[in-house]
Amino acid sequence: MKKMSCLALASVLFAGAASAEFVEGVQTVTTGPGGFIENDNVIVTVKQAKEMRDEVPVVIEGFIIKRVGDEEYLFEDVTDSIVVEIDDDDWRGQNIAPTDKVRLRGDVDKGLFTTEVEVDYVEKI
């Protein structure tokens, strides 16, 4: 009987994993592991990204201003600044200067006191 209760609870939790978030007229749909992401190319501002939930996919455009730690950089657009985490292989051989405008694709990483973006893809534009 315990197995059935645990299975039922897991089913309810998994079914609630898909959700949608509205931020100033932009809808971002998130799902559990893998799946379809609607509006994947919608660019949000840093200010909007800071208001989103943890692990929501985002695309932001602006400038990487400086390195602030190991694989951590200060990124800013016209609305605000945020720390972004960029793994070495995500640079894809590109050299980026503070004057180069970039598009970053990644996920919001909400901590207890800070919000960052964990970058998966860097594109110089």
N, C-alpha and C positions, 0 to 999 in steps of 0.2 A: 504494500500500500504506500510506503514511503517513496518508492520509486515513481509511482504514478503521480504523487503530489509534487515531487521535484520536477518531473517531466512537464506537468501542467504549468508550474511556475516558470520554468525556463521558456516554454512556448509563449506565455503572456509577455515576458520580458523581451523576447526576441521580436515579437510582433510589434511592440512599441518602439523598436529601434529606428524605424524609418520616420523621419520628421521633416518639416519645412520651416525655414526661418525667413521672416520678412524684415528687411532693413532698408528703410527709406525708399520703398517702392521696388527694391530688388529682391527677387525670390531666389533663395539658394536651397536646393533640396539635397538632403544628406540621407544616406542609407547605412546599413551595417557594413560588414566587410565586402568590398567590391560592389559593383552595381552601376546603374545609370546615374549620371549627374547632370541635371538640367542646368542650362545657363552657365556652362563651364567657362565660357569666354567673356563673361560679364566682369568688367573691371570695377573693383570697389576701391574706396579711399582707405587710407590708413585709419582714419577716424572710424569708418564703418567696420573695418576688420577688428578693431579693438572692442567693438560692441557685440561681435558674433560669439557664438558658442565654441567650445573646444572641438577641434578636428573638423571644422567646416572648411571645405576647399575655397581658396581665394586666389584671385589674380590682382596684383597691385602694380602700379607703374610709378616710377620716380627715380630717385638717385641713392646709390649706396655711398654714404658720406665718409665713413671710417670704420676700421676694424676695432671692436670693443672686447674681443676675447677670442678663444680658440674656435674658429668656424662661426663666430658671431660678429655681426656688422650692424651699424646704425643705418637705417633706411629712412628716407623721408619723401613725402610728397607735399602738395600745397596745404594739406589739412593737418598734418601731424608727423611725428616720427615714431619708429618702432624698431626693436631689435629683431633681426632676422638671422636664422641659423642656416648656413649654406655649407653642405658637405663638399669636400674637395672635388669629387667627381661631378658635382652638379654645375660646376663652372664650364664644363665641356671644352676646356682649352682656351676659353676667352679671357682676355685681359680687360678689366673694367676699371675706369678711372672715376673719381667723384663727379666729373663733368659729363659722363656718359649716362644717358637715360636708359633705364632697364625695365623689363617686364618680368615679374617674379610670379611663379605659380607654386602654390604650396597649401599648407593647412594651418589654421589658427591653432596655437599652442597656448592654452590658458593655464597659468599657474595660480597659486594662491594669491599673490600680490602683483603679478606681471602678466602681460600678454605678449607673445612673440609670434612670428610666422616661421614655420619649419618649411624651408624652400625645397622643392623637388626639381625645379627647372629655372635657369637664368637665361634671359634673352636680351641681348643688346638691341635697342631700337633707335 
